[in-house]
Amino acid sequence: MSAARYGTYGTAYTWWNGTYSGSNTLYDRPICAVFFNDTGITHYMGVRLKDNYTSTADSEDFGAFSQYAGPVYQSKGYCGQVYSYMEDATGKVLVDNYLSVGTCD
């Protein structure tokens, strides 16, 4: 669905499995997101997936990872956003970005 590379630090990806979780073929697409650590070094990092419905809790995975954070899932995530975060061992923020999953009004 979407991807974003954040320098040499990491890459966020979203996927849709081709099914629908409801009758709305635009909004009701189950989405999965992963934030890959491209450094090969363990960093505190995370990924958060927010769907387009305010009543739905965000799905997130934060911690110390050497390969990736996630996967995280939303059953109606197509019009949502993915938040990616990474910091180095001193606490300096390396990645702090949002990525739109789909193009919606």
N, CA, C and O atoms as CSV, one atom per row, in Angstrom:
chain,resi,resn,atom,element,x,y,z
A,1,MET,N,N,0.821,-1.183,0.000
A,1,MET,CA,C,0.000,0.000,0.000
A,1,MET,C,C,0.871,1.255,0.000
A,1,MET,O,O,0.694,2.139,-0.838
A,2,SER,N,N,1.818,1.330,0.948
A,2,SER,CA,C,2.667,2.510,1.026
A,2,SER,C,C,3.991,2.138,1.664
A,2,SER,O,O,4.116,1.114,2.336
A,3,ALA,N,N,4.981,3.001,1.437
A,3,ALA,CA,C,6.309,2.785,2.012
A,3,ALA,C,C,7.018,4.123,2.132
A,3,ALA,O,O,6.773,5.047,1.357
A,4,ALA,N,N,7.897,4.208,3.116
A,4,ALA,CA,C,8.713,5.412,3.285
A,4,ALA,C,C,10.060,5.004,3.867
A,4,ALA,O,O,10.132,4.251,4.838
A,5,ARG,N,N,11.110,5.509,3.263
A,5,ARG,CA,C,12.469,5.260,3.762
A,5,ARG,C,C,12.922,6.506,4.497
A,5,ARG,O,O,12.795,7.622,3.993
A,6,TYR,N,N,13.453,6.304,5.697
A,6,TYR,CA,C,13.908,7.407,6.543
A,6,TYR,C,C,15.434,7.385,6.621
A,6,TYR,O,O,16.019,6.836,7.554
A,7,GLY,N,N,16.062,7.998,5.611
A,7,GLY,CA,C,17.523,8.025,5.539
A,7,GLY,C,C,18.079,6.614,5.521
A,7,GLY,O,O,17.572,5.745,4.811
A,8,THR,N,N,19.121,6.392,6.302
A,8,THR,CA,C,19.713,5.058,6.411
A,8,THR,C,C,19.231,4.334,7.669
A,8,THR,O,O,19.741,3.266,8.008
A,9,TYR,N,N,18.250,4.917,8.357
A,9,TYR,CA,C,17.821,4.376,9.645
A,9,TYR,C,C,16.751,3.296,9.548
A,9,TYR,O,O,16.862,2.254,10.194
A,10,GLY,N,N,15.725,3.533,8.754
A,10,GLY,CA,C,14.652,2.558,8.705
A,10,GLY,C,C,13.687,2.795,7.561
A,10,GLY,O,O,13.725,3.827,6.892
A,11,THR,N,N,12.817,1.811,7.352
A,11,THR,CA,C,11.815,1.871,6.303
A,11,THR,C,C,10.487,1.361,6.857
A,11,THR,O,O,10.427,0.292,7.464
A,12,ALA,N,N,9.429,2.134,6.642
A,12,ALA,CA,C,8.088,1.737,7.051
A,12,ALA,C,C,7.322,1.234,5.832
A,12,ALA,O,O,7.383,1.825,4.754
A,13,TYR,N,N,6.603,0.136,6.023
A,13,TYR,CA,C,5.791,-0.452,4.970
A,13,TYR,C,C,4.390,-0.727,5.494
A,13,TYR,O,O,4.205,-1.022,6.675
A,14,THR,N,N,3.408,-0.627,4.608
A,14,THR,CA,C,2.053,-1.075,4.920
A,14,THR,C,C,1.593,-2.033,3.826
A,14,THR,O,O,1.975,-1.914,2.662
A,15,TRP,N,N,0.763,-2.985,4.240
A,15,TRP,CA,C,0.227,-3.978,3.316
A,15,TRP,C,C,-1.267,-4.138,3.525
A,15,TRP,O,O,-1.783,-3.931,4.623
A,16,TRP,N,N,-1.946,-4.507,2.462
A,16,TRP,CA,C,-3.355,-4.869,2.489
A,16,TRP,C,C,-3.456,-6.280,1.938
A,16,TRP,O,O,-2.837,-6.587,0.919
A,17,ASN,N,N,-4.227,-7.147,2.593
A,17,ASN,CA,C,-4.288,-8.551,2.177
A,17,ASN,C,C,-5.333,-8.836,1.109
A,17,ASN,O,O,-5.549,-9.999,0.766
A,18,GLY,N,N,-5.993,-7.803,0.569
A,18,GLY,CA,C,-6.943,-8.003,-0.515
A,18,GLY,C,C,-8.352,-8.345,-0.067
A,18,GLY,O,O,-9.223,-8.585,-0.903
A,19,THR,N,N,-8.591,-8.371,1.238
A,19,THR,CA,C,-9.935,-8.664,1.745
A,19,THR,C,C,-10.555,-7.387,2.313
A,19,THR,O,O,-9.904,-6.344,2.378
A,20,TYR,N,N,-11.810,-7.483,2.719
A,20,TYR,CA,C,-12.518,-6.357,3.330
A,20,TYR,C,C,-13.102,-6.796,4.660
A,20,TYR,O,O,-13.549,-7.934,4.805
A,21,SER,N,N,-13.099,-5.888,5.637
A,21,SER,CA,C,-13.650,-6.206,6.957
A,21,SER,C,C,-15.078,-5.699,7.114
A,21,SER,O,O,-15.687,-5.878,8.168
A,22,GLY,N,N,-15.610,-5.075,6.084
A,22,GLY,CA,C,-16.977,-4.551,6.094
A,22,GLY,C,C,-17.432,-4.296,4.677
A,22,GLY,O,O,-16.813,-4.768,3.723
A,23,SER,N,N,-18.520,-3.547,4.535
A,23,SER,CA,C,-19.109,-3.334,3.213
A,23,SER,C,C,-18.509,-2.149,2.459
A,23,SER,O,O,-18.728,-2.028,1.253
A,24,ASN,N,N,-17.765,-1.278,3.124
A,24,ASN,CA,C,-17.176,-0.128,2.461
A,24,ASN,C,C,-15.820,-0.529,1.867
A,24,ASN,O,O,-14.858,-0.761,2.598
A,25,THR,N,N,-15.758,-0.609,0.536
A,25,THR,CA,C,-14.545,-1.115,-0.117
A,25,THR,C,C,-13.394,-0.125,-0.124
A,25,THR,O,O,-12.294,-0.472,-0.554
A,26,LEU,N,N,-13.614,1.093,0.336
A,26,LEU,CA,C,-12.506,2.041,0.478
A,26,LEU,C,C,-11.940,1.986,1.886
A,26,LEU,O,O,-10.737,1.790,2.062
A,27,TYR,N,N,-12.782,2.154,2.882
A,27,TYR,CA,C,-12.315,2.258,4.264
A,27,TYR,C,C,-12.065,0.918,4.944
A,27,TYR,O,O,-11.169,0.815,5.782
A,28,ASP,N,N,-12.833,-0.102,4.604
A,28,ASP,CA,C,-12.810,-1.360,5.343
A,28,ASP,C,C,-11.766,-2.347,4.828
A,28,ASP,O,O,-12.073,-3.511,4.573
A,29,ARG,N,N,-10.551,-1.879,4.679
A,29,ARG,CA,C,-9.453,-2.730,4.232
A,29,ARG,C,C,-8.516,-3.004,5.412
A,29,ARG,O,O,-7.955,-2.065,5.976
A,30,PRO,N,N,-8.339,-4.259,5.791
A,30,PRO,CA,C,-7.399,-4.572,6.866
A,30,PRO,C,C,-5.974,-4.214,6.442
A,30,PRO,O,O,-5.528,-4.574,5.353
A,31,ILE,N,N,-5.274,-3.504,7.316
A,31,ILE,CA,C,-3.926,-3.024,7.009
A,31,ILE,C,C,-2.943,-3.556,8.046
A,31,ILE,O,O,-3.269,-3.678,9.227
A,32,CYS,N,N,-1.751,-3.865,7.591
A,32,CYS,CA,C,-0.644,-4.293,8.439
A,32,CYS,C,C,0.502,-3.314,8.220
A,32,CYS,O,O,0.736,-2.885,7.090
A,33,ALA,N,N,1.227,-2.950,9.292
A,33,ALA,CA,C,2.370,-2.048,9.172
A,33,ALA,C,C,3.574,-2.611,9.924
A,33,ALA,O,O,3.436,-3.212,10.989
A,34,VAL,N,N,4.758,-2.403,9.345
A,34,VAL,CA,C,6.026,-2.804,9.960
A,34,VAL,C,C,7.027,-1.681,9.729
A,34,VAL,O,O,7.044,-1.064,8.663
A,35,PHE,N,N,7.861,-1.418,10.734
A,35,PHE,CA,C,8.947,-0.441,10.612
A,35,PHE,C,C,10.255,-1.210,10.761
A,35,PHE,O,O,10.592,-1.689,11.844
A,36,PHE,N,N,10.990,-1.319,9.648
A,36,PHE,CA,C,12.232,-2.075,9.626
A,36,PHE,C,C,13.412,-1.222,10.071
A,36,PHE,O,O,13.545,-0.066,9.672
A,37,ASN,N,N,14.259,-1.808,10.899
A,37,ASN,CA,C,15.496,-1.180,11.340
A,37,ASN,C,C,16.561,-1.495,10.292
A,37,ASN,O,O,16.973,-2.648,10.157
A,38,ASP,N,N,17.006,-0.490,9.556
A,38,ASP,CA,C,17.984,-0.696,8.488
A,38,ASP,C,C,19.423,-0.519,8.946
A,38,ASP,O,O,20.339,-0.579,8.125
A,39,THR,N,N,19.644,-0.301,10.249
A,39,THR,CA,C,20.999,-0.029,10.743
A,39,THR,C,C,21.759,-1.279,11.137
A,39,THR,O,O,22.990,-1.279,11.134
A,40,GLY,N,N,21.047,-2.350,11.478
A,40,GLY,CA,C,21.706,-3.553,11.966
A,40,GLY,C,C,22.114,-3.458,13.426
A,40,GLY,O,O,22.752,-4.372,13.947
A,41,ILE,N,N,21.757,-2.365,14.096
A,41,ILE,CA,C,22.075,-2.128,15.502
A,41,ILE,C,C,20.762,-2.021,16.272
A,41,ILE,O,O,19.801,-1.434,15.776
A,42,THR,N,N,20.714,-2.575,17.464
A,42,THR,CA,C,19.503,-2.479,18.273
A,42,THR,C,C,19.259,-1.031,18.683
A,42,THR,O,O,20.147,-0.358,19.207
A,43,HIS,N,N,18.045,-0.573,18.435
A,43,HIS,CA,C,17.616,0.780,18.798
A,43,HIS,C,C,16.264,0.693,19.490
A,43,HIS,O,O,15.503,-0.248,19.267
A,44,TYR,N,N,15.968,1.686,20.337
A,44,TYR,CA,C,14.605,1.843,20.809
A,44,TYR,C,C,13.829,2.406,19.628
A,44,TYR,O,O,14.202,3.433,19.062
A,45,MET,N,N,12.750,1.730,19.263
A,45,MET,CA,C,11.989,2.130,18.087
A,45,MET,C,C,10.564,1.621,18.204
A,45,MET,O,O,10.245,0.816,19.080
A,46,GLY,N,N,9.720,2.097,17.316
A,46,GLY,CA,C,8.358,1.626,17.343
A,46,GLY,C,C,7.575,2.009,16.114
A,46,GLY,O,O,7.998,2.832,15.301
A,47,VAL,N,N,6.412,1.381,16.004
A,47,VAL,CA,C,5.482,1.652,14.915
A,47,VAL,C,C,4.077,1.692,15.520
A,47,VAL,O,O,3.723,0.869,16.364
A,48,ARG,N,N,3.292,2.664,15.071
A,48,ARG,CA,C,1.906,2.801,15.531
A,48,ARG,C,C,1.016,2.966,14.304
A,48,ARG,O,O,1.306,3.778,13.426
A,49,LEU,N,N,-0.056,2.202,14.246
A,49,LEU,CA,C,-1.000,2.259,13.133
A,49,LEU,C,C,-2.333,2.777,13.654
A,49,LEU,O,O,-2.926,2.205,14.569
A,50,LYS,N,N,-2.791,3.868,13.054
A,50,LYS,CA,C,-4.051,4.505,13.428
A,50,LYS,C,C,-4.985,4.420,12.235
A,50,LYS,O,O,-4.623,4.801,11.122
A,51,ASP,N,N,-6.196,3.915,12.477
A,51,ASP,CA,C,-7.147,3.856,11.363
A,51,ASP,C,C,-7.903,5.173,11.252
A,51,ASP,O,O,-7.589,6.129,11.962
A,52,ASN,N,N,-8.879,5.233,10.383
A,52,ASN,CA,C,-9.610,6.471,10.129
A,52,ASN,C,C,-10.842,6.627,11.025
A,52,ASN,O,O,-11.627,7.554,10.823
A,53,TYR,N,N,-11.024,5.761,11.988
A,53,TYR,CA,C,-12.147,5.836,12.921
A,53,TYR,C,C,-11.620,6.263,14.287
A,53,TYR,O,O,-10.744,5.598,14.840
A,54,THR,N,N,-12.130,7.343,14.836
A,54,THR,CA,C,-11.616,7.861,16.096
A,54,THR,C,C,-11.918,6.951,17.279
A,54,THR,O,O,-11.241,7.035,18.304
A,55,SER,N,N,-12.914,6.086,17.160
A,55,SER,CA,C,-13.275,5.215,18.275
A,55,SER,C,C,-12.389,3.972,18.382
A,55,SER,O,O,-12.465,3.251,19.376
A,56,THR,N,N,-11.573,3.716,17.402
A,56,THR,CA,C,-10.711,2.539,17.398
A,56,THR,C,C,-9.373,2.870,18.046
A,56,THR,O,O,-8.749,3.877,17.711
A,57,ALA,N,N,-8.937,2.030,18.966
A,57,ALA,CA,C,-7.627,2.220,19.595
A,57,ALA,C,C,-6.510,1.984,18.578
A,57,ALA,O,O,-6.632,1.132,17.698
A,58,ASP,N,N,-5.427,2.740,18.708
A,58,ASP,CA,C,-4.268,2.542,17.841
A,58,ASP,C,C,-3.618,1.195,18.159
A,58,ASP,O,O,-3.695,0.706,19.286
A,59,SER,N,N,-2.977,0.605,17.150
A,59,SER,CA,C,-2.182,-0.606,17.337
A,59,SER,C,C,-0.722,-0.186,17.312
A,59,SER,O,O,-0.310,0.561,16.424
A,60,GLU,N,N,0.070,-0.656,18.278
A,60,GLU,CA,C,1.462,-0.213,18.313
A,60,GLU,C,C,2.379,-1.291,18.870
A,60,GLU,O,O,1.950,-2.213,19.563
A,61,ASP,N,N,3.651,-1.142,18.543
A,61,ASP,CA,C,4.705,-2.028,19.040
A,61,ASP,C,C,5.956,-1.180,19.225
A,61,ASP,O,O,6.550,-0.741,18.240
A,62,PHE,N,N,6.367,-0.942,20.467
A,62,PHE,CA,C,7.552,-0.159,20.792
A,62,PHE,C,C,8.469,-0.978,21.689
A,62,PHE,O,O,8.000,-1.734,22.541
A,63,GLY,N,N,9.769,-0.828,21.499
A,63,GLY,CA,C,10.749,-1.532,22.322
A,63,GLY,C,C,12.120,-1.433,21.699
A,63,GLY,O,O,12.340,-0.639,20.785
A,64,ALA,N,N,13.048,-2.242,22.194
A,64,ALA,CA,C,14.405,-2.301,21.648
A,64,ALA,C,C,14.448,-3.419,20.613
A,64,ALA,O,O,14.278,-4.592,20.946
A,65,PHE,N,N,14.676,-3.048,19.359
A,65,PHE,CA,C,14.643,-4.016,18.271
A,65,PHE,C,C,15.871,-3.861,17.368
A,65,PHE,O,O,16.330,-2.748,17.112
A,66,SER,N,N,16.387,-4.981,16.897
A,66,SER,CA,C,17.506,-4.943,15.962
A,66,SER,C,C,17.056,-5.139,14.522
A,66,SER,O,O,17.804,-4.824,13.597
A,67,GLN,N,N,15.828,-5.659,14.312
A,67,GLN,CA,C,15.368,-5.932,12.954
A,67,GLN,C,C,14.137,-5.133,12.565
A,67,GLN,O,O,14.143,-4.482,11.520
A,68,TYR,N,N,13.081,-5.160,13.370
A,68,TYR,CA,C,11.861,-4.440,13.016
A,68,TYR,C,C,10.943,-4.298,14.224
A,68,TYR,O,O,11.037,-5.053,15.192
A,69,ALA,N,N,10.064,-3.322,14.144
A,69,ALA,CA,C,8.963,-3.153,15.088
A,69,ALA,C,C,7.687,-3.515,14.357
A,69,ALA,O,O,7.507,-3.143,13.197
A,70,GLY,N,N,6.808,-4.233,15.017
A,70,GLY,CA,C,5.585,-4.694,14.399
A,70,GLY,C,C,5.666,-6.179,14.136
A,70,GLY,O,O,6.568,-6.843,14.647
A,71,PRO,N,N,4.778,-6.703,13.378
A,71,PRO,CA,C,3.710,-6.026,12.659
A,71,PRO,C,C,2.568,-5.609,13.584
A,71,PRO,O,O,2.325,-6.220,14.625
A,72,VAL,N,N,1.880,-4.554,13.170
A,72,VAL,CA,C,0.674,-4.089,13.840
A,72,VAL,C,C,-0.455,-4.092,12.818
A,72,VAL,O,O,-0.214,-3.951,11.619
A,73,TYR,N,N,-1.691,-4.253,13.295
A,73,TYR,CA,C,-2.829,-4.448,12.400
A,73,TYR,C,C,-3.996,-3.541,12.776
A,73,TYR,O,O,-4.197,-3.219,13.947
A,74,GLN,N,N,-4.756,-3.137,11.771
A,74,GLN,CA,C,-6.043,-2.462,11.949
A,74,GLN,C,C,-7.003,-3.078,10.936
A,74,GLN,O,O,-6.641,-3.282,9.778
A,75,SER,N,N,-8.226,-3.373,11.371
A,75,SER,CA,C,-9.185,-4.010,10.459
A,75,SER,C,C,-9.779,-3.027,9.459
A,75,SER,O,O,-10.329,-3.448,8.441
A,76,LYS,N,N,-9.679,-1.721,9.726
A,76,LYS,CA,C,-10.186,-0.697,8.805
A,76,LYS,C,C,-9.134,0.395,8.663
A,76,LYS,O,O,-9.423,1.566,8.905
A,77,GLY,N,N,-7.935,0.030,8.279
A,77,GLY,CA,C,-6.820,0.957,8.346
A,77,GLY,C,C,-6.449,1.689,7.083
A,77,GLY,O,O,-5.478,2.445,7.093
A,78,TYR,N,N,-7.171,1.507,5.991
A,78,TYR,CA,C,-6.722,2.054,4.715
A,78,TYR,C,C,-6.564,3.575,4.720
A,78,TYR,O,O,-5.623,4.086,4.113
A,79,CYS,N,N,-7.430,4.291,5.365
A,79,CYS,CA,C,-7.347,5.761,5.382
A,79,CYS,C,C,-6.625,6.279,6.617
A,79,CYS,O,O,-6.786,7.443,6.987
A,80,GLY,N,N,-5.852,5.448,7.243
A,80,GLY,CA,C,-5.168,5.819,8.467
A,80,GLY,C,C,-3.752,6.321,8.249
A,80,GLY,O,O,-3.358,6.690,7.143
A,81,GLN,N,N,-2.995,6.324,9.348
A,81,GLN,CA,C,-1.606,6.773,9.334
A,81,GLN,C,C,-0.730,5.783,10.088
A,81,GLN,O,O,-1.173,5.103,11.014
A,82,VAL,N,N,0.530,5.726,9.660
A,82,VAL,CA,C,1.538,4.938,10.353
A,82,VAL,C,C,2.556,5.907,10.933
A,82,VAL,O,O,3.080,6.771,10.231
A,83,TYR,N,N,2.830,5.750,12.233
A,83,TYR,CA,C,3.844,6.558,12.899
A,83,TYR,C,C,5.063,5.683,13.135
A,83,TYR,O,O,4.943,4.580,13.668
A,84,SER,N,N,6.238,6.170,12.741
A,84,SER,CA,C,7.496,5.450,12.926
A,84,SER,C,C,8.415,6.291,13.800
A,84,SER,O,O,8.521,7.505,13.626
A,85,TYR,N,N,9.086,5.620,14.754
A,85,TYR,CA,C,9.953,6.325,15.698
A,85,TYR,C,C,11.198,5.484,15.964
A,85,TYR,O,O,11.131,4.260,16.073
A,86,MET,N,N,12.352,6.182,16.066
A,86,MET,CA,C,13.598,5.502,16.408
A,86,MET,C,C,14.526,6.498,17.090
A,86,MET,O,O,14.592,7.669,16.717
A,87,GLU,N,N,15.241,6.006,18.098
A,87,GLU,CA,C,16.260,6.845,18.734
A,87,GLU,C,C,17.533,6.035,18.929
A,87,GLU,O,O,17.506,4.805,18.966
A,88,ASP,N,N,18.671,6.761,19.056
A,88,ASP,CA,C,19.945,6.078,19.264
A,88,ASP,C,C,20.161,5.808,20.756
A,88,ASP,O,O,19.292,6.101,21.578
A,89,ALA,N,N,21.314,5.254,21.096
A,89,ALA,CA,C,21.598,4.854,22.477
A,89,ALA,C,C,21.645,6.028,23.438
A,89,ALA,O,O,21.465,5.841,24.641
A,90,THR,N,N,21.883,7.237,22.938
A,90,THR,CA,C,21.931,8.420,23.805
A,90,THR,C,C,20.572,9.089,23.940
A,90,THR,O,O,20.439,10.065,24.678
A,91,GLY,N,N,19.561,8.583,23.243
A,91,GLY,CA,C,18.226,9.166,23.281
A,91,GLY,C,C,17.970,10.177,22.181
A,91,GLY,O,O,16.895,10.775,22.135
A,92,LYS,N,N,18.933,10.382,21.293
A,92,LYS,CA,C,18.745,11.293,20.166
A,92,LYS,C,C,17.734,10.676,19.195
A,92,LYS,O,O,17.858,9.514,18.807
A,93,VAL,N,N,16.742,11.468,18.815
A,93,VAL,CA,C,15.704,10.985,17.905
A,93,VAL,C,C,16.261,10.922,16.486
A,93,VAL,O,O,16.767,11.913,15.958
A,94,LEU,N,N,16.160,9.749,15.881
A,94,LEU,CA,C,16.636,9.530,14.517
A,94,LEU,C,C,15.487,9.541,13.509
A,94,LEU,O,O,15.635,10.045,12.396
A,95,VAL,N,N,14.341,8.984,13.906
A,95,VAL,CA,C,13.154,8.939,13.044
A,95,VAL,C,C,11.948,9.323,13.895
A,95,VAL,O,O,11.765,8.816,15.002
A,96,ASP,N,N,11.139,10.219,13.366
A,96,ASP,CA,C,9.916,10.682,14.036
A,96,ASP,C,C,8.984,11.170,12.928
A,96,ASP,O,O,8.872,12.372,12.686
A,97,ASN,N,N,8.313,10.224,12.253
A,97,ASN,CA,C,7.567,10.558,11.031
A,97,ASN,C,C,6.238,9.830,10.928
A,97,ASN,O,O,6.039,8.756,11.494
A,98,TYR,N,N,5.336,10.458,10.182
A,98,TYR,CA,C,4.044,9.866,9.841
A,98,TYR,C,C,4.006,9.537,8.359
A,98,TYR,O,O,4.604,10.230,7.537
A,99,LEU,N,N,3.293,8.470,8.034
A,99,LEU,CA,C,3.096,8.026,6.660
A,99,LEU,C,C,1.611,7.742,6.472
A,99,LEU,O,O,1.018,6.996,7.250
A,100,SER,N,N,1.009,8.332,5.446
A,100,SER,CA,C,-0.394,8.037,5.130
A,100,SER,C,C,-0.475,6.661,4.479
A,100,SER,O,O,0.353,6.310,3.639
A,101,VAL,N,N,-1.472,5.896,4.874
A,101,VAL,CA,C,-1.631,4.548,4.314
A,101,VAL,C,C,-2.240,4.625,2.925
A,101,VAL,O,O,-1.680,4.067,1.982
A,102,GLY,N,N,-3.355,5.291,2.777
A,102,GLY,CA,C,-4.026,5.410,1.497
A,102,GLY,C,C,-4.392,6.867,1.223
A,102,GLY,O,O,-4.168,7.742,2.060
A,103,THR,N,N,-4.950,7.113,0.060
A,103,THR,CA,C,-5.362,8.466,-0.286
A,103,THR,C,C,-6.867,8.589,-0.103
A,103,THR,O,O,-7.645,8.101,-0.923
A,104,CYS,N,N,-7.267,9.241,0.974
A,104,CYS,CA,C,-8.681,9.375,1.316
A,104,CYS,C,C,-8.993,10.806,1.669
A,104,CYS,O,O,-8.107,11.570,2.051
A,105,ASP,N,N,-10.263,11.171,1.541
A,105,ASP,CA,C,-10.710,12.528,1.919
A,105,ASP,C,C,-11.050,12.558,3.395
A,105,ASP,O,O,-11.445,13.600,3.917
